[in-house]
Amino acid sequence: MLNIEHILKVADEYRRAASVEEKTVSSRVFQDSKKLGAIRSGSDITVGRYNAALEWFSANWPDGAEWPHSVPRPEVVEMPR
């Protein structure tokens, strides 16, 4: 089941670990600096965007940062070159 709170928890932890603003995180993940703010204000996202966001966070997680325990972490699948 999708849980918008999972995206927000992961985004908040990423923001702290990377020492960047929410707008920067939002731009990196969604290519839209306002999307995380909109989600925080009650906006919804599609299943595809939800999954893509969690996959992006998992693949780009800062070294040494701890992934939130309450959020299942997707496996990072390396694409063949």
Buried (B, 14 or more C-beta within 10 A) or exposed (E): EEEBEBBBBBBBBBBEBBEBEBBBBBBBBBEEBBBBEBBBEEEEBEEEBBEBBBBBBBEEBBEEEEBBEEBEBEEEEEEEE
